[in-house]
Structure formats: structure tokens, C-alpha cells
Amino acid sequence: MTTTLRFGDWATLQADAKPIRMEVFVQEQNVPADLEMDERDAGCLHAVAYDSAGQPLGTGRLLPDGHIGRMAVLRSARGTGVGGAILQGLMAKARERGDQRVVLSAQTHAAEFYLAHGFAMAGDVFLEAGIAHIEMTYEFQE
């Protein structure tokens, strides 16, 4: 699948990113909408992946402190490399701005995905919005 990544602030990408997050987190996973949408969106770098027809397929965000979060891919695009493209794109942006590492809270069912991208598990499983997560880190090499 050919995908195009676009990066921008929340004001620029919200119209495409928000519906994906609402579908994946709120509708599929029953995360309360008020937990899913937070005030940190305004200060993040956002990424949205689009198919060749310009339809948004997935999204993620990079916080100022190096955390990657809100990684979501529509069910129809899962397993096609969209999530990996978003993750790699956000990691590249973190490295470009000088971050030494990136950190994320992975849903435990997605831990293998992040391990395949070089992340390491750190700490114990914890609950966030009633869903089991584990912290994962990636250290950039010099």
C-alpha cells in the first residue's frame, strides 16, 4: 500500500486525525472520549498517513518530552505497514530535533509491533483507561 505521511500541528491535522482516534480508541476500545482528546494535542507534532486517494488511514503524535502516543490505524489498513510508517516518521522527527530517545505506552497486545521496531520494554504492565499497557523505550544511537 502506498502511503503518504504528513506532519503538522493539531490545528492543521485535527480534521483527519481526530476521526481516526475516535473510531479506534473510543468506538473500538471504549476509551472515554474526554480521556482520548486532551489538552496536550495542541503542543504535539502530529502525523497522519494517507492512501493514494488522499484518505486518512492512521495517526500518531510526538510530545515535546519525546513520548510517542495516540498511535491509531483504521481497521481496514492494519497489517499494511501504515503503523510502521507513522512510527518511523515520528521517530525520525524526534531524532531530527535532538531527542536522545523516545518513549511510549504500548497496549500490551501491540508490544510485539514495537519490539519489531527496536523498542525495549521497561517496567511493569499498568492500566490506562482500563486497558493493559507497558512502557517501551527506544534509544537513538550516535
Secondary structure, 3 states (H helix, E strand, C coil): CCCEEEEECHHHHHHHHHHHHHHHHHHHCCCCHHHHCCHHHHHCEEEEEECCCCCEEEEEEECCCCEEEEEEECHHHCCCCHHHHHHHHHHHHHHHCCCCEEEEEEEHHHHHHHHHCCCEEEEEEEEECCEEEEEEEEECCC
